[in-house]
Amino acid sequence: MAGDLTTNTAAIQINQRHSNRRLPDFLQSVNLKHVKLGYHYLISHLLTLCLIPIMIVIVIEASQMNLNDLRQLWIHLQYNLVSVITCSAVLVFGSTVYIMTRPKPVYLIDYACYRPPDHLKAPYERFMKHSRLTGDFDESALEFQRKILERSGLGEETYVPEAMHSIPPRPSMAAARVEAEQVMYGALDNLISTTGIKPKDIGILVVNCSLFNPTPSLSSMIVNKYKLRGNVKSFNLGGMGCSAGVIAIDLAKDMLQVHRNTYAIVVSTENITQNWYFGNKKSMLIPNCLFRVGGSAVLLSNKSGDRSRAKYKLVHVVRTHRGADEKAFRCVYQEQDGDGKTGVSLSKDLMAIAGGALKTNITTLGPLVLPISEQLLFFCTLIAKKLLKNDIKPYIPDFKLAFDHFCIHAGGRAVIDELEKNLQLSPRHVEASRMTLHRFGNTSSSSIWYELAYIEGKGRVRRGHRVWQIAFGSGFKCNSAVWKALRNVKPSDHSPWADCIDKYPVELVM
């Protein structure tokens, strides 16, 4: 017993010594944190703090003016009536011009994400069994797909189209049309029933799907199905990759600046049926393991009366295109392998290229969204680096000060890891992206909407919160959309997460 007591006493002393060593470090980190918060507060409210003493002086001076001084001021204004009228006219004219020419606000009324039926689920075991039974893959390709699946971040409940569940698969044009119809109409039916919008009220329609572009187009299929009016402005975007959803939002926004008092619908999807790769080239097998069925439909409006019922207001869209660089242009490339089988090849330089595109994008986005305190720190670091010409690390702005929620395209675990590291985000900030990848896989351009639905499902969106949607796509492109919540957003009964949100987040094997 005495020996045990001695041992415990020694252990306590050692722990105390270690605690004493760690305590100054902890206090230092806490102090630095509070200093930084104080700095941001001071810079952000600098104008207000400077105006307070000026306002005090004005109030004191006004209080000291007597009735005689006020009478003299009125006489002075009477003698300068022409100047007063001229200034008033200029002020009225300028205000009128500003009101007439300012950009119209774009409101997001609501959106819907497609939830495939359960019989289309593709757990690992079924996926590998079907891959083996097709007879198109050699053992090396099968083993490669198995390893990718295990490390991908995808769960056991993602979906593949009906044609891929057949043995052998039947990737026909008819089957591809069926997939497109199920996804687009499923999302649109959900959106129409939720918002109560009449198809005849839709003035603008934008559809994006990168790899499946039939004739008549996907947008024409929607016009035919819902009997949209004859003068609807319809657009069909193809070949623009996983970031096309933000491009479609940008196009709809521009159209809403031209056409008054109307609605725009943006449909984002991808088609897997005719784009499954049946060869053995490993760089072209990765999309088979990541891409899954999904799609979204978004209702936008420029009507001022819709502000009260809208969820979000579009604040910024920033688009970056690196296609002039040959490596960036070819890093996601649709081609045929040596056996003539078509697929999408992913370059080993993809993450480095994505990082460069992200840097360019946030260089443009930063000044639009970051508080002045962060911009000053970035600018000072840049000047110091130029003048001193030493190894000063570039300052990475804290985008957590600008945004409350992050919807990072669920392109794969590596993409999410890279952005979490580069933007210095916490696990909570990338939770929506990781859980979307786990539950639905990479649904291409619609993934950012599944992520927003996850955040809403958790009840985290409050009035005034800002949401950053960021997506990458072939070309190579990096596009951002910034939304501001106009109200506290409640979880939707029509959400794709409605029956499973309480199960998430789940523990992921990294």
Salt bridges, closest charged atoms under 4 A:
ASP110 OD1 - LYS311 NZ 3.01
ASP118 OD1 - LYS121 NZ 3.71
GLU139 OE2 - ARG132 NH1 2.98
GLU143 OE2 - ARG146 NH2 2.27
GLU150 OE2 - ARG146 NH1 2.50
GLU157 OE2 - LYS121 NZ 2.89
GLU157 OE1 - ARG439 NE 3.96
GLU162 OE1 - HIS119 NE2 3.03
ASP250 OD1 - LYS253 NZ 3.17
ASP250 OD2 - ARG319 NH1 2.93
ASP254 OD1 - LYS253 NZ 3.75
ASP306 OD1 - ARG309 NE 3.15
GLU335 OE2 - LYS281 NZ 3.67
GLU374 OE2 - HIS40 NE2 3.07
ASP398 OD1 - LYS400 NZ 3.09
ASP417 OD2 - ARG413 NE 3.91
ASP417 OD1 - ARG434 NH2 2.65
GLU420 OE1 - ARG434 NH2 2.56
GLU431 OE2 - ARG460 NH2 2.98
GLU456 OE1 - LYS311 NZ 3.13
ASP499 OD1 - ARG115 NH1 2.96
